Amino acid sequence: MTVMNHVKKLILLFSIIFAVNACGYHNSATEPNRLGEMFRDVAISKVENPTLERWLEPKIRSLLHDEIIRRGQLVWVDKSKADALFNIKIINLTDGSRILGDKDKTLKYDMTLKLQMRVTSAADGKLLWNSGPVSVTESYYTGQEEATQQLIVELLVRRLVDKMNQAY
């Protein structure tokens, strides 16, 4: 193999490495949290739930807790010991027809969950981060409503934590 072939392979390798890094790919489990050491201990302050879905608040609390612990970037503590507080507002949970059959009978539905999270300093209430509206939509067939509800909450919590880590 000639020196030129080695150089071409090396250039190709570096190009691939550069492209992967440039596209924003990252391993969130090993990436340090952007809050910094000063705001490492976190807790949920409140969850506003204007929907009639009473199961939604505890599900979001549980999944957010589990996602934070799973990633190991922050430490989940009691609210009284937290450096940063999560304030979550569920904007809406909608369910609608997506595909109608020839007799206007719904064949497929879609469900959307939208929320917003603000992270504030526990010491002075200063806003550290605001997610803005974040939503997830999934399609489903008749009989899959409950599984879809669980899925969209899980996906939304992951997306929210990903977004939080990218924005700090």
Salt bridges, closest charged atoms under 4 A:
GLU31 OE1 - HIS26 NE2 3.88
GLU31 OE2 - ARG34 NH2 2.98
GLU48 OE2 - LYS46 NZ 3.74
GLU57 OE2 - ARG61 NE 3.05
ASP66 OD1 - HIS65 ND1 3.11
GLU67 OE2 - ARG70 NH2 2.53
GLU67 OE2 - ARG71 NE 2.71
GLU154 OE2 - ARG158 NH2 2.49
ASP162 OD1 - ARG71 NH2 2.68
